[in-house]
Amino acid sequence: MVTIKRSFSVTAISDAQPLAASELAHACGAGIEWVMQLVDVGIVQAHEGDTSGPPHEWRFQSAALQCALEARRLERDFGVGLDAAALIIDLEREVRRLKALVNAQAIHAR
């Protein structure tokens, strides 16, 4: 019988302890240059919008991780570029917002 041992590392993400750009890149299986591209196309924003410093000083909230993982999935599964991924992610957000608005209006109308 062969035993396979795996190790995992966990990083907490909170307002008090946002994710570093290198950690975001690692979580997505990418390099820091890819994270820079995510910021350039508007898929993610650095914590408090500060990208004036070098990328290794950038910090990201958990929502950025979710968007970055979605962008990575779109690249991998559908072969889209980051510009197209940004558009798709924006459209998905808008659809969710509109569905919530319609549901809220339906509940209010009862």
N, C-alpha and C positions, 0 to 999 in steps of 0.2 A: 504494500500500500504506500502510495506517495502522499506526503503531507505538504501542502502548499501554505506557506505563511505569508500573509500580507500585512503591510503596515499602512496606517493612515495618519494624516495630520489634519487637525481641525483648527480653523481660525475663526474666532468670533468676529462678527461684523455688527457694529452699532454706531450710533452717532458719536459716542465717546471714543470708539476705536475703529475708524473706517479702514477699508482695505487699501493697501499700497498698490501702485500700478504693477509692480512685479508680481504681487500675489494675485491680482486680477488676471494677468497674463497666464500665470501658472495654472490657475483654476480653469482656464479655457483651453489649455494646451497650446498656447501661443507665445509669441515673444512680445517684448515691450513695444516694438515698432508697430505691432498689430493694435495694441491698446492706443497708441498715438493716432493711428488711422481712425479708430472708433471715435476718438474725441474730435478729430478733424471733420468727420462726416456727421457728427451730432448724435451718434447712437448713445454715447454716454457723456456725462459731464463730471468733471472733477468736483470733489466736495467743495462747496462754497464757490464753485466756478473758477477756481484759481489754477490756471495752466501757465502762468507767467514764469514759474520756476522750471527747473529740469524735470523730465517725466518721472524720475525716481522719487521725487518729492510729492507727486500727485497722490491724492487719496480719493477713494470712491465709497459710496454707500451701497447697501445691499441691492437696491434697485438697479444700480449700474451692473452688478454681477448678473442679475437676471437678464438684462438687455444684452450684455456681452455674450452670454451663453446662447441666447436666442439667435444672435447674429452669427455665431459660430455654427449653430445647427443649420441655419439657412445656407451658409457657405458650403457646408459639408453635404447636406442632403439635396440641395437644389442647384448648387454651383453658382449662386448669385454673388455679385460683388458687394462690397460694403455700402456703396451708394444705394443699390437696390435694396439691400437689407435694411438700411435706414428708412427708406420709404415704406417697406412692408411693415416694419415695427411701428412706425407712426400710424399707418392705416389700421393696424390691429388695435392700437390704443384708442383711436377714434371710434372704431366699431364698438369696443367695450364701453366707452363713455356714452355713446348714443343708446346702446342697449340698456344701460343703467338708467338713463334719463327716461326712456320709454317705460321701463318697469316702474320707476318712481311715479310717473304720471298715471299709469294704470292703477297703481295702489291708491294714489291720491283721489282718483276719480270714483272709487268705490264708495 
